[in-house]
């Protein structure tokens, strides 16, 4: 059979879908959804920047120059011809050839709590079940590397691990770059004396737990074992910034966000699988524009420097970098010069991890009010991120109530991101 005879045109396949046609036993819609997803996963680590509060899509990733919804910011050109960003990202614009944008996320939740839960787990909130966040899923599915926790949350709490258990919970870092006082013995306690106390504690806990099937005891012991291992590991230095050159710290920005980005880089370089860097303050119901300009001054140098440094070291290919928020903001500017909650359409920033760079996937309409081309569902994002890591989003895990749950609540891979 010749190559031309072997190929089946996309137009012919689409034409057959109306009749419910199949090919090699597969529904044609399923085959088209799978198109472009057969690539070897390259991502080994994830850095998720979570911008809590609902970040305005129009004032960041999806500017609308010349439209009545534009607001106060101009659109600027980037290192990729035809792709524009808001003027609050002048440094990141120079790194756009390493990055991509999804501008057509179709959300369904307009309340902070429910939207955050949905965006971070792919599921809607349930009254009797806690679904694990994406970081916990990565920790559960990918083999641990080194002594450090597989999952670290910086400057804020991450979603719970839910039915995946204590071993998949995030390790919390309050002030990025600060030493954790709980990972050293109290003043006046020598190393020898402290180790003796830990040994006695281990013997006591072992006797107490013998014959006791309480899951809480196992979870507590897991936490203790992880903490002791971390206390004794030289890799602990990855949490610290005292050896970082001043010029580097200034380039990222000597802010909590800039230090968080630097610590995140050091952690993935040391083997941490998933780092979540949290930043709030995006609930801009009033005075949106000065607030977003201030956010840009903090985020722009840190994110641009991180992308540049990971690219130069070759680590970006194996590190999936994401910036996401629970929803966007209204295209309409309210009477308080602010923008309100808006889940109908918003955007996501993606770089590295084997994704194709320098592109925009999907679009909102001319005023940024609705998805226009290539709508992307929230579960599609999770399926896509799993795909980049080689994780099966449809894998089922069994909860403590013997209920099977998929890692992702449906969704299809955004195949264009790997084209």
N, C-alpha and C positions, 0 to 999 in steps of 0.2 A: 504494500500500500504506500503510495507516495505521501509526502508531507502534507500536500494540499488536501488529499483525500482523507487523511487522518484527522485534520483539524475540523472543528465544528465552530462555525461563526457565532459570535455573541448575539448578532441580530437574529439568527435562526433560532437560537436557544430561547431568547426573549419572546419571539413570536409563538413558540410552542408552549410557553408557560400558561397562557390563557386556558389551554385545554388540559392543564394539569399533567403535562408530559414529564417523562422520566428519561434518564440517560444512565446506562449501566446500573440500573436499579435505584438511582438517587433522584429525588425531586430536583428539577432544574433550578428552582429558587435556592435550594440548599447549595447546589454546585456553584452558583454565581456568588453566593454569600461567602463561599470558601475561597474564591478566586484570589490569588496573590498571598495566601496565608501559609503556603508550604515552604517556609524558610526555617533554617536552623536558628533556634533562639540564641541570642548573643548577650542579653542582659543578665548580669549576675548580682547587681545591686540596684537599689532604688533610693533616690532622694526626693521626698515629697515635700514641697513647700505648701503648707495649708494656710490660706488667707481667710481667717474667720470673719464673718460678718456680711459676706456677699459683696465681692469686688466688682465694680462697674466694668462691664466688658467694653463699652464704648470709649471709656477713658483710658483703656489699656491696650487690649489685643485687637480690638475691632473698631477702629476709629471711623467716623462717618463725616469726612470733610465736606463742607458745603451744604449739609443737611440741617434741618431745624433741630435735630437731636444732638448735634455735634458737641455742644458745650464750649468750654473755654480753651480746650487744648487743640493744637494743630496736629495733623498727621505728618510724620517724618519718614523719609526713605530709609531703607535698610541695606545691608550688604547683599540682599537678594532683590534684583529688579522686580518691581511690581508689588512687593510686599511692604506695607506700611505699618508703623506702630505709632502709638501716642508719643507726643514729644517728651513725656516724662521718662522715657527709656532711651536716652541718647547713646549710652554705652552698649546696652543690649542690642540696639539696632545694628551695631557693627559686628555682632556675633550671630546674626540671624541665619547665616549660611550653615550653622550647626544645629539649627532649631526648626521646629514646625509648630503650627497652630491649628487647633480645631475650633472653628467659629460657629458651629451649628448644634451645640448641645441643647437638646429639648428636655428641660427639667419639668418636674411635676409638683414639687413641694416648695411652698413660699414661706414657710415658718422656719426659723433658724434651726431649731432642734431636729425637726423631721428631715429637713433638707441636708443638714450635716450628716445625719445617720445614713441617709440614702446615698449621698456622694461618697462616703467613706466605706460603706459596706456593700453597696449595690442593692440592698434590700430596703423595703419600707419598714418602719418600726412595728414591732409586734408586742402585745401586752405580756406574753409569757415566754419570750425567747430573746436572747441577746445574740445578734449575729456578729461574727468577728470582723474587725476592720481589715483593710487590704494588707497592712503591715503584718498582722497576725497570720494571714493566709500565706504570705511569702515565707514567714518564719516556719510555719508548719510544713510547707512543701519543699523548701530548699534546705539542703544540708548546712549545718552550722559551720562557720569558718573561724578558727582561732578561739581565743579565750574571751573576747568581748561579747556582750549580749548581741544576739542576732538582730534585735529590733530596739532602736533608741528613739525616744521622743524628746525634742529640745524646745525649751521655752513654752511648754504647755503640755497638757495631757493628750494622749492618743486614744482612739477607740479601744474598747475592751476586747479581749480575745474570745469572750463568750464560751461557746461549747468546745473550742479548741484547747482550752486549759491554760494553766498558769505558765507553762513553759513557752507560750506564745504571746505573753504580755510584754508590753514595751517597758524598757528601762528609762526612767524619767531623769532628765538633766534640766535643772532650773536655770542657772546662769551659765551660758555656754562659755567654756574656757576656765571656769572656776573649779577648784578641786572639790570633790564630794566629801564632806566631813564624815559621812557614814561608811566610807571605804578605808578608814584608817582607825587605829586604836585611839581611844581618848588620851588626852595629855596625861602623862604620868604612868601609862601602861606600856611596858616594854614589849618588843616583838615576841620575846620568849614567853612572857606572862600572858600576853594576848592569845597566842597560839594554844597555850595550855587550856585557857578558858574555852576556846572553840572546840578543842578535843573533848572536854568534859560535856559541853553542850551536845555534841554529836552523839556521845554515848547515852546521855539521858534521853534524847529524842528517839534514838533507836529502840531503847527499852520501852518507852511509852507507846511507840507506834506498833510494837509487836502484837500481831493479832487484831489490830484496830484497822478497820477498812474505811475509816472516815476520809473522804477525798480532800477535805480541808487540811488534814495533816500532811498528805502528800504534796499539796500545793505549797504549804509552808516550808517543807523541807527542800523543795525545788528552789524556792527563793533563797533560802540560806545557802545552799550549795553553790548557786550562781554567784551570790555576793562574795563568798569566801574565795572562790576561784578568781573572781575579778580583783579582789584585794591583793592577791599574790601574783598578779600578772604584770609583766613589764609593758604589755600593750595598753595599760591604763593611761599611758602618756598621750594616747590619741585624743583624750578628752581635754587636754590642756593646751594652752596657747602661749605659754611663757617662752617657748623657743622659736616662735614665729617671728620673722623679721618685721620691724616696725613698718617698713615700706609695704610689705604684703598686707598687714593689718589695715593700713590706711587705704590701700587700693580696694579692699573689700568694704571698708567703712568700719570704723571703730564704734559699732552699734551692736545691740543685742542680735539683730538680724545678720549683720555682717559677720560677727563672731560665730553665730550659729551656722552660717554657710561654710565657714572655714573648718569648724569642728566636723560638720557633715562630710566634707572632703577628706579629712584625716581619718574619719571612721571607716568610710568605704575603702580607703587605701589600706586599712588594717584588716579588712575582711568583714565588716558589719554588713549584713544583707540589706537592711531597711532603716533609713533615717528619716524621721518626720520633723521638719522645722516649722514651728507654729508662730503665726503673727496675727493679731487681731486688729480691730479698729476700722474695719471696712464697711460698717453699717452707717453709711453717710446719708442719713435722711435730711441733714442740713449741712450747708457749707461743704458740699462735696468736692469742689475744685481745689481749695487750699489743702484740704485733707489728702486728696489724691496726689497733689504735687509733693507734699511731705512724704507720702508713702513712696513715691517714685525716687526721691532723693536717697532713701534708705535702701530700697530694693534693687534699683538699677545697677549701682556699682558692684554689689555683692553677687547678684545673679550673673552679670556679665563676666566678672572675674572668675567665678566658679566654672562657667562653661568654657572660657578660654583656657584655664589651667587644666581642666580635665581633658580637653581636646589636645593640648600640647603634650601631655603625658601619655596619651593613648588610652586613658581610663574612661573617656566618655563613651567609647564604643560598648563598654560593658556596664555602664551606669545609666539607668533610666532616670532622667530628671523631669519632674512634673511640678507645675504650679497650678493650683486649683482652688476654687472657692465654692461655697454651697449653692450659690445662684448669682445672677447678674443684678444690675440695677435698672430701673425704669429708663427707657429712652427719653421720656418726658421729664423735664426738670421742674421740680415742684416750687411752691411759693417761698420755701426756705433755702432756695439755691441748692437743693439736694436731690438725690435720686432715691427711690424707694425699692422695696424688694421686687425682684423680677426673675422668675424661674423659666419663663417661656423660651428664652434663648440666651445662651452665654458661651463663654470660650474657655479653652484649656491650652496651656503652654506645655510643650513636650520637647525633649532633646535627648539624644544618645540612646543607649541600650539597643542598638541595631535598627533604630527607626530611620526612615529616610528623612533627610534634612532639607531645609530651604523650601518648604512648601506650606500651603494653607489648604486644609481639608474642610469642605463645606463652607457655607456662608449664611449670614443673616440677610434679611431684606434690606432695602435701601436706608431705612431708618433704624435698623437694629431691633426690630420689634418681634420678629418671628423667624424661625429657620426658613431659609430659601432653598438652597441646594444642599443635598446630602445630610438630612437630619441625623443626629447621633444621639442615641438614648444613653442614660447614665450607665445601664448595665453593659452597653457596648464598650464604654471606656474600660470597665473592669475586665471584660473579656479580652480586650486589646492589650492591656498591661500584663495580664496573665500570659498571653501569647508571646509577648516579648521575652518573658522569663522562662518559657517552656513549661508552664503550669497549665493543666487541663482545667478550664473554668467549669466544666460540667462534672468534675469528680465529686462524688458524694462522700460526706463524712457523717458518722452517726452521732447524734447528740446523746446526752445522758438519759434522755427520755426515749431512747431507741428510735428516734425520728431521723430519717435520712435527709440531709440538706446538701444542696449543691454549693460549691465554693462561690459561684456567681449566680445571681438570680436572672438567668437567661442571658440575652445579649449576643451580638455577633461581632467578630473581630473587624475593626476598621482597617481593611486590607490595604487601603491606599497609604497608610502610614508605614508600610513595609515594601512599597513598590520600588 
